[in-house]
């Protein structure tokens, strides 16, 4: 072999290896024709739901020690929740948190029809409130169990406020009371509600972010020793303390329930993590919600629930690493930025796919979203084994941007879920990813000190021009982002979604809560979609009337297998869907359904037939279910 050829051979082999590896890492993609065909069944009309308020802000006033990272601190606060406050039988009303003026507004959703009312704000009048406190989210929930939806608002700078719905759609109709007394200084970023201890009443879970007592938004709080950033990029445990509050209604309408603090039942890793989302789902087959804590800057936790009334027992179950799974994708040992969690059931599956948002911005921070696919049975969880494998890359869901909320729903009534994912962090013109990358590679011992952070201020950009992916499953089983093809590819900076059929046409719509921008309704205009069944499951309320049966499960039997869903509308991040279950009926015919719910300490199962349309299902104490 000539010496010149011999010298060139290593370089040629290296080049060929690089090309081969590059081809192996190319992600499967749809052709233009395939994209048009798959997206052809979807369509949305974007409808504004608010406008810039007078003197609208674009960032927050913060403590002096945080002034140079004001943009970073100002990155959360938009939120939206759906409810039926007018008794329309559909998702016609919303609570909306707008950080531009720190408002919490109750409003009729555009195009929802029915008698209208003037939008009004929820203010904690009579309670302590000042400029160092800002709302971060709102959760519609009937906590006093009198048959109408109250609104729980959580904040930075104070503990949550419960606005008790007294039956009037005006400011005087929602009476504010402290959730905990006396008020404490929390910095909350997540709230979920569900019957954790199995006594038949909703309990409250609060995810607290910055340390308790820290005056994040107080410009007079110089040298606050409690103000710390995370102490690690991959295993932070110095956040505010997460809370579990067991609630018991008094039996009197418009009366705050009695609360017992059961937070010491949370494992320390779950209690002290920087939690951005708490997911609830009955996975271990005990009709109790098992808890998923999606945590920023460290491992997520899955807690299997074996509680009894008044006695909370939660056991952490972790995944196991194998030769093909990196440690960063093993549940309980992962090191990504858990931002939101939700659950999707495929036809015939008893366990759902658990989907988790992380940061996946190309050429910036390329982590991976999680898609934990079931590989075993519910009994495995009760034995302390995790019956899920992480397969986001295989499913096409690994990369979506700097992601937050994630919602699951059947938008074309095909019987298969689509996923809607919120993205974006800080919108500006100066790219600050190099500085953030340097920070992430630095010494964890310095990370907790705000003074060690680079500047993130107005005009800076961190993943600020991404669109919200709309994940649609193709025939090969992979998901593809069809947001642009479906006409919803605008570069929003979004925090939360709320799903529901707002106009009663049988199609699932979405409210979009944007950060420092107008929020909007995505009105579903899918053409030729088959009908759907929307189930509003109601059980007897402690103070009279009927209340949403949060935690109930519906299983519809189709010729090709069962389709199930559970009613936990506050799963995700900063978005609360309406208290309904939506099932597409591809054949347009009625199907048998099995409804399972907890009433007091008893678990009931009833069988009914469900056809197209919106159905109110009364779940009775004797174990019967009646369609009204």
Secondary structure, DSSP 8 states (H G I E B T S, - for coil): --HHHHHHHHHHHHHHHHHHHHHHH------HHHHHHHHTT--EEEEE-----TT--SS----GGGGGGHHHHTT---EEEEE-SS--SS--EEEEEETTTTEEEEEE-TT--SS----EE---TTS---TT-EEEEEEEE-TT-SSS-EEEEEEESS--EEEEE-S-SSGGGEEEEESSSS----BEEEEEEE-SSSSSS-EEEEEE-S-TT--TT-TT-TT-TT----S-SSS---S---EEEEEE--SSTT---EEEE-GGGS-HHHHSSEEEEEEEE--SSSSS-EEEEEEETS--EEEEE--BTTB--EEE------TTS-GGGSTTT--S---EEEEE--TT-SS-EEEEE-BEETTTEE---EEEEE-S-HHHHHTT---EEE-HHHHT-S--SBEEEEEEE-TTSSSS-EEEEEE--B--SEE-HHHHHHHHTS-HHHHT-GGGS----TTEEBSTT----EEEE-TTS-EEE-TTTTT------EEEEEEE-SSSSSS-EEEEEESSS--EEEEE--SS---EEEEEEEEE-TTSSEEE-TT-EEEEEETTEEEEEE--TT-SSSEE--S-EEEE-TT-S-EEEEEEEEETTEEEEEEEEE-SEEEEEEE-TTS-EEE-
